[in-house]
Amino acid sequence: MENQLNRRKFILTSATALTGISAMGFPSQAGRTRSSSDSPLKVGLIGCGSRGIGLAMILKELPEYELIACCDIIPEHLKRGLEYAQGKAKGYGNYE
């Protein structure tokens, strides 16, 4: 039970951070200038259920972020998460 609580805290913290980044705008709008040669920030998604897919949908629309890894213990959720990564991500069945 303790592991689930830690995992949930991690997911909540990650979701909150991503929401904050999205609300602030792109890093270029936050004072950092980006050139066209800058690579996107690489992001991994742990948990590809309904909330995780919501985050994947947001990431898909943000060109400065690239979803490169998805993780879920439920194969159907993992498959769906990988679909949002458009074939660019690796899939994992364990977040460790």
C-alpha positions as CSV (number, residue, x, y, z in Angstrom):
1,M,0.0,0.0,0.0
2,E,2.9,2.3,0.8
3,N,4.3,2.0,-2.8
4,Q,0.9,3.0,-4.3
5,L,0.8,6.1,-2.1
6,N,4.3,7.1,-3.2
7,R,3.5,6.5,-6.8
8,R,0.3,8.5,-6.5
9,K,2.2,11.4,-4.9
10,F,4.8,11.2,-7.8
11,I,2.1,11.3,-10.4
12,L,0.2,14.1,-8.7
13,T,3.4,16.1,-8.4
14,S,4.3,15.5,-12.1
15,A,0.9,16.4,-13.3
16,T,1.0,19.6,-11.2
17,A,4.4,20.5,-12.6
18,L,3.3,19.9,-16.2
19,T,0.2,22.0,-15.6
20,G,2.4,24.8,-14.2
21,I,4.7,24.6,-17.2
22,S,1.8,24.7,-19.6
23,A,0.2,27.7,-17.7
24,M,3.5,29.7,-17.8
25,G,3.9,29.1,-21.5
26,F,6.9,27.9,-23.3
27,P,10.3,28.4,-21.9
28,S,11.0,30.9,-24.7
29,Q,8.2,33.0,-23.3
30,A,9.5,32.7,-19.7
31,G,12.7,34.6,-20.6
32,R,14.8,31.9,-22.3
33,T,15.4,32.3,-25.9
34,R,15.3,29.2,-28.1
35,S,16.7,28.8,-31.5
36,S,15.3,26.4,-34.1
37,S,18.3,24.1,-33.5
38,D,17.3,23.5,-29.8
39,S,16.2,20.0,-29.2
40,P,12.9,19.4,-27.5
41,L,12.8,18.6,-23.8
42,K,12.5,14.8,-23.5
43,V,9.7,13.6,-21.2
44,G,8.7,10.2,-19.8
45,L,5.1,9.4,-18.8
46,I,4.5,7.1,-15.8
47,G,0.9,5.9,-15.8
48,C,-1.0,5.9,-19.1
49,G,-4.6,5.7,-17.8
50,S,-7.1,8.5,-18.3
51,R,-5.0,11.2,-16.6
52,G,-1.8,10.0,-18.2
53,I,-3.4,10.1,-21.6
54,G,-4.6,13.6,-20.8
55,L,-1.0,14.6,-20.2
56,A,0.1,12.9,-23.4
57,M,-2.4,14.8,-25.3
58,I,-1.1,18.1,-23.9
59,L,2.5,17.0,-24.7
60,K,1.6,16.1,-28.2
61,E,0.5,19.7,-28.9
62,L,3.6,21.3,-27.4
63,P,6.5,21.2,-29.9
64,E,9.1,22.0,-27.3
65,Y,8.5,18.7,-25.5
66,E,9.0,15.2,-26.8
67,L,7.4,12.1,-25.2
68,I,10.1,9.4,-25.4
69,A,9.0,6.9,-22.8
70,C,5.7,5.5,-21.5
71,C,5.2,3.2,-18.5
72,D,2.1,1.3,-17.3
73,I,1.5,-2.1,-15.7
74,I,-1.6,-2.5,-17.7
75,P,-0.7,-3.5,-21.3
76,E,-3.8,-1.8,-22.9
77,H,-3.0,1.5,-21.2
78,L,0.7,1.3,-22.2
79,K,-0.3,0.6,-25.8
80,R,-2.6,3.7,-25.8
81,G,0.2,5.9,-24.3
82,L,2.6,4.7,-27.0
83,E,0.1,5.7,-29.7
84,Y,0.1,9.3,-28.5
85,A,3.9,9.3,-28.7
86,Q,3.5,8.6,-32.4
87,G,6.0,5.7,-32.5
88,K,8.8,7.8,-30.9
89,A,8.7,6.3,-27.4
90,K,9.8,3.1,-25.7
91,G,7.3,1.2,-23.5
92,Y,8.0,-0.1,-20.0
93,G,5.9,-2.3,-17.7
94,N,7.7,-1.1,-14.6
95,Y,8.5,2.5,-13.6
96,E,11.8,1.5,-11.9
